[in-house]
């Protein structure tokens, strides 16, 4: 269970994928938030390699303050514990009145 992290890059999809190929790390393209802005997630060690590569190549990279690397295969280990926890919750009709705008 290695720590994971995410970094935002001022780079398009193609450039981001080239960075990932160059560092050959356990990191994945997680999101394309804008034409020139992508997010990468992976092991903390891999994200450090991505950041070093970006620094050396004058590519803006900002580490995101998140607890883990969302949208990556690293989260697969959480599926079964989450499923087990959800199965123990008893669902039912609301007991208190509520107002909805939909």
Secondary structure as GFF3:
##gff-version 3
##sequence-region A 1 102
A	DSSP	beta_strand	4	9	.	.	.	ID=ss1
A	DSSP	alpha_helix	13	23	.	.	.	ID=ss2
A	DSSP	beta_strand	27	34	.	.	.	ID=ss3
A	DSSP	beta_strand	37	43	.	.	.	ID=ss4
A	DSSP	alpha_helix	44	56	.	.	.	ID=ss5
A	DSSP	beta_strand	61	63	.	.	.	ID=ss6
A	DSSP	three_ten_helix	73	78	.	.	.	ID=ss7
A	DSSP	alpha_helix	79	87	.	.	.	ID=ss8
###
